[in-house]
Amino acid sequence: MHFTSEQRLDGDVIERAFTFGGTPDAPGIPGILWTPASASATSPVPLILISPPPLGLDKVYSRIAGRARSYAAEYGFASATIELSGSGERPRWEEAEQARAEMRRVIGAGEPVTDEIIDGVVLPLVERAVPEWQAALDAFLSLPEIDGPVGYEGGIISLGVRLARVEPRIEAAGLYAGSFIPRVMFEEARQVTVPLHVLLQWDDEVNDRQASLDLFDAFASKEKTLHANTGGHAGVPQFELHSGARFFARHLKR
């Protein structure tokens, strides 16, 4: 992991941009790490992984940074995010571009979004993103000021399902229902047992509400909470930030 910049934000939060995993022929994956200024080798802190939507970190920075700064200043957690494959300044890949174009065409034409289209858009991204997140987690936990436990939150719910299923270091997950769900994810959800905090916008313009409810029902977690609010996709109430933070405080504080 190579840190490329550092700044101290209000509330004694340290923000560091970084890249990791690069080769001479391919640039590293960019990301941002936020830590309380008090975090140190003698006082290490838990970590929350914040997965962005596939829009580019520059477009969602303020949203993610706001949550990360709150987690650090109010709860003493570190937070980190990385750019998803094919987003931001990372190289595009033809398979994803074609799949997204087809989905946009179908939605624009008012046609049903088939399982084949959903699989083509979501599953390749999950397959690429999960090992990248695991490699990033290796790098984060090698830092002396971070030692876990680890939480995860993110808006591509299928990515969260897969990570919660295969990554044992994740001890709690906050998931956002609002993206299309491949059918295979319902089976994977039956293998997820970590505590869950799931947000659902009841009037989401593009979300299949019933699919989100069915996925929540499929999770095998003994503790799982669903917060449903009226409003569209981008209308998540501000108070849900604090609900999610309290969830992580219950499960990540030693």
C-alpha positions as CSV (number, residue, x, y, z in Angstrom):
1,M,0.0,0.0,0.0
2,H,1.4,3.4,-1.1
3,F,0.0,6.5,0.6
4,T,-0.2,9.4,-1.9
5,S,-1.6,12.2,0.3
6,E,-2.5,12.9,3.9
7,Q,-4.6,15.6,5.6
8,R,-6.1,16.3,9.0
9,L,-9.8,17.0,8.9
10,D,-12.1,18.7,11.5
11,G,-12.7,16.5,14.5
12,D,-9.1,15.1,14.5
13,V,-9.6,12.6,11.7
14,I,-6.7,11.7,9.4
15,E,-7.6,11.1,5.7
16,R,-5.0,9.4,3.6
17,A,-5.3,8.6,-0.1
18,F,-3.5,5.5,-1.3
19,T,-3.0,3.0,-4.1
20,F,-2.3,-0.7,-3.8
21,G,-1.7,-3.8,-5.9
22,G,-0.1,-2.0,-8.9
23,T,2.3,-3.5,-11.4
24,P,4.6,-1.9,-13.9
25,D,2.0,-2.6,-16.6
26,A,-1.1,-1.7,-14.6
27,P,-1.8,1.1,-12.2
28,G,-2.7,0.4,-8.6
29,I,-6.2,0.4,-7.2
30,P,-6.9,3.8,-5.6
31,G,-8.7,4.3,-2.3
32,I,-9.0,6.4,0.8
33,L,-8.4,5.5,4.5
34,W,-9.8,7.6,7.4
35,T,-8.5,7.0,11.0
36,P,-9.0,8.8,14.3
37,A,-5.9,10.8,15.1
38,S,-5.7,8.9,18.3
39,A,-5.2,5.5,16.6
40,S,-1.8,4.1,17.1
41,A,0.1,0.8,17.5
42,T,-0.6,0.9,21.3
43,S,-4.3,1.9,20.7
44,P,-5.4,0.3,17.5
45,V,-9.0,0.7,16.3
46,P,-11.7,-1.4,14.5
47,L,-12.3,-1.0,10.8
48,I,-15.3,-0.4,8.6
49,L,-15.0,-1.2,4.9
50,I,-17.2,1.2,2.9
51,S,-17.9,-0.1,-0.6
52,P,-19.0,2.7,-3.1
53,P,-21.5,2.4,-5.9
54,P,-20.0,2.0,-9.3
55,L,-20.0,5.7,-10.1
56,G,-16.5,6.7,-9.3
57,L,-15.1,7.8,-5.9
58,D,-14.9,11.4,-7.0
59,K,-18.7,11.5,-7.5
60,V,-19.6,9.9,-4.2
61,Y,-16.7,11.2,-2.1
62,S,-18.7,13.6,0.0
63,R,-21.3,10.9,0.9
64,I,-18.7,8.3,1.9
65,A,-16.3,10.8,3.6
66,G,-19.2,12.1,5.7
67,R,-19.9,8.7,7.1
68,A,-16.2,7.9,7.6
69,R,-15.6,11.1,9.5
70,S,-18.6,10.4,11.7
71,Y,-17.4,6.9,12.4
72,A,-13.9,8.2,13.3
73,A,-14.8,11.3,15.3
74,E,-17.8,9.9,17.2
75,Y,-17.1,6.2,17.5
76,G,-13.4,5.8,17.1
77,F,-13.5,3.6,14.0
78,A,-11.3,3.6,11.0
79,S,-13.0,3.4,7.6
80,A,-11.7,2.7,4.1
81,T,-12.9,2.6,0.6
82,I,-11.5,1.5,-2.8
83,E,-12.5,2.2,-6.3
84,L,-14.5,-0.6,-7.9
85,S,-13.2,-2.2,-11.1
86,G,-14.3,-0.3,-14.2
87,S,-15.2,2.8,-12.2
88,G,-13.6,6.2,-11.8
89,E,-10.2,6.3,-13.4
90,R,-9.8,2.6,-13.5
91,P,-9.7,0.9,-16.9
92,R,-13.1,0.1,-18.4
93,W,-13.8,-3.5,-19.4
94,E,-16.0,-4.3,-22.4
95,E,-18.1,-7.0,-20.8
96,A,-19.3,-4.6,-18.1
97,E,-19.9,-1.7,-20.5
98,Q,-22.0,-3.9,-22.8
99,A,-24.0,-5.4,-20.0
100,R,-24.8,-1.9,-18.5
101,A,-25.7,-0.5,-21.9
102,E,-28.2,-3.4,-22.4
103,M,-29.7,-2.8,-19.0
104,R,-30.1,0.9,-19.7
105,R,-31.8,0.1,-23.0
106,V,-34.2,-2.3,-21.4
107,I,-35.1,0.0,-18.6
108,G,-35.5,3.0,-20.9
109,A,-37.8,0.9,-23.2
110,G,-39.9,-0.1,-20.2
111,E,-39.1,-3.8,-20.8
112,P,-38.6,-6.3,-18.0
113,V,-35.0,-6.7,-16.7
114,T,-34.3,-10.4,-17.1
115,D,-32.2,-12.6,-14.9
116,E,-29.7,-12.9,-17.7
117,I,-29.2,-9.2,-17.8
118,I,-29.0,-8.9,-14.1
119,D,-26.4,-11.7,-13.9
120,G,-24.4,-10.0,-16.7
121,V,-24.2,-6.7,-14.9
122,V,-23.8,-7.8,-11.3
123,L,-21.9,-11.1,-11.1
124,P,-18.7,-10.1,-13.1
125,L,-18.3,-7.0,-10.8
126,V,-18.7,-9.2,-7.7
127,E,-16.2,-11.7,-9.0
128,R,-13.6,-8.9,-9.5
129,A,-14.4,-6.9,-6.5
130,V,-14.3,-9.6,-3.8
131,P,-10.6,-10.6,-4.1
132,E,-9.7,-6.9,-4.4
133,W,-11.5,-6.1,-1.2
134,Q,-9.8,-9.1,0.5
135,A,-6.4,-8.0,-0.7
136,A,-7.1,-4.4,0.5
137,L,-8.2,-5.8,3.9
138,D,-4.9,-7.6,4.2
139,A,-3.1,-4.3,3.7
140,F,-5.3,-2.4,6.1
141,L,-4.8,-5.0,8.9
142,S,-1.1,-4.8,8.4
143,L,-1.1,-1.2,9.6
144,P,-0.2,-1.0,13.3
145,E,-3.1,1.4,14.1
146,I,-5.8,-1.0,12.8
147,D,-6.5,-4.4,14.3
148,G,-10.2,-5.1,13.8
149,P,-12.8,-6.3,14.3
150,V,-14.0,-5.5,10.8
151,G,-17.4,-4.4,9.5
152,Y,-18.6,-3.9,6.0
153,E,-21.2,-1.6,4.5
154,G,-22.1,-1.0,0.9
155,G,-24.7,-0.3,-1.7
156,I,-24.2,-3.2,-4.1
157,I,-26.0,-5.7,-2.0
158,S,-24.7,-8.7,-3.9
159,L,-21.1,-7.7,-3.2
160,G,-21.9,-7.5,0.5
161,V,-23.6,-10.9,0.4
162,R,-20.6,-12.5,-1.2
163,L,-18.0,-10.8,1.1
164,A,-20.0,-11.7,4.2
165,R,-20.2,-15.3,3.1
166,V,-16.5,-15.8,2.1
167,E,-14.5,-13.4,4.3
168,P,-14.4,-14.6,7.9
169,R,-12.7,-11.4,9.1
170,I,-16.0,-9.5,8.5
171,E,-18.0,-9.7,11.8
172,A,-21.0,-7.4,10.9
173,A,-22.4,-6.0,7.7
174,G,-24.6,-3.0,6.9
175,L,-26.3,-3.5,3.5
176,Y,-28.3,-1.2,1.2
177,A,-31.1,-2.9,-0.7
178,G,-31.5,-1.0,-4.0
179,S,-29.5,-2.9,-6.6
180,F,-30.6,-5.7,-8.9
181,I,-30.1,-9.2,-7.3
182,P,-28.9,-12.2,-9.2
183,R,-30.8,-15.4,-8.3
184,V,-27.7,-17.1,-7.1
185,M,-27.4,-14.5,-4.3
186,F,-30.5,-15.9,-2.6
187,E,-28.7,-19.2,-2.1
188,E,-25.5,-17.5,-0.9
189,A,-27.6,-15.4,1.6
190,R,-28.6,-18.7,3.3
191,Q,-24.9,-19.1,4.2
192,V,-24.5,-15.6,5.7
193,T,-24.6,-15.7,9.5
194,V,-23.0,-12.4,10.6
195,P,-25.2,-9.7,12.2
196,L,-26.9,-7.6,9.5
197,H,-28.3,-4.1,9.3
198,V,-30.3,-3.7,6.1
199,L,-31.7,-0.5,4.7
200,L,-34.6,-0.5,2.2
201,Q,-36.1,2.5,0.5
202,W,-39.7,1.5,0.1
203,D,-40.4,3.6,-3.0
204,D,-37.1,3.0,-4.8
205,E,-37.7,3.7,-8.5
206,V,-35.6,0.8,-9.8
207,N,-35.4,-1.6,-6.9
208,D,-37.6,-4.7,-6.8
209,R,-38.9,-4.4,-3.3
210,Q,-40.1,-8.0,-3.1
211,A,-36.8,-9.3,-4.2
212,S,-35.1,-7.3,-1.4
213,L,-37.6,-8.6,1.2
214,D,-37.0,-12.2,-0.1
215,L,-33.2,-11.7,0.2
216,F,-33.6,-10.4,3.8
217,D,-35.7,-13.4,4.6
218,A,-33.1,-15.8,3.2
219,F,-30.2,-14.6,5.4
220,A,-29.3,-17.1,8.0
221,S,-28.1,-14.5,10.5
222,K,-29.5,-14.9,14.0
223,E,-29.4,-11.1,14.3
224,K,-30.7,-9.2,11.3
225,T,-32.6,-5.9,11.2
226,L,-34.5,-4.3,8.3
227,H,-35.0,-0.5,8.3
228,A,-37.5,0.4,5.7
229,N,-38.2,4.1,4.9
230,T,-40.6,5.8,2.5
231,G,-38.9,7.6,-0.3
232,G,-36.9,7.0,-3.5
233,H,-33.5,5.5,-4.1
234,A,-31.5,8.6,-3.0
235,G,-33.8,9.5,-0.1
236,V,-32.2,7.6,2.8
237,P,-32.9,9.6,5.9
238,Q,-29.9,11.2,7.6
239,F,-30.8,9.6,10.9
240,E,-30.1,6.2,9.4
241,L,-26.3,7.1,9.5
242,H,-26.6,7.0,13.2
243,S,-28.6,3.8,13.3
244,G,-25.9,2.1,11.2
245,A,-23.2,3.5,13.5
246,R,-24.9,2.2,16.6
247,F,-25.2,-1.2,14.9
248,F,-21.4,-1.3,14.3
249,A,-20.7,0.0,17.8
250,R,-22.5,-3.0,19.2
251,H,-20.6,-5.5,17.2
252,L,-17.1,-3.9,16.6
253,K,-16.3,-2.5,20.0
254,R,-14.3,-5.0,22.1
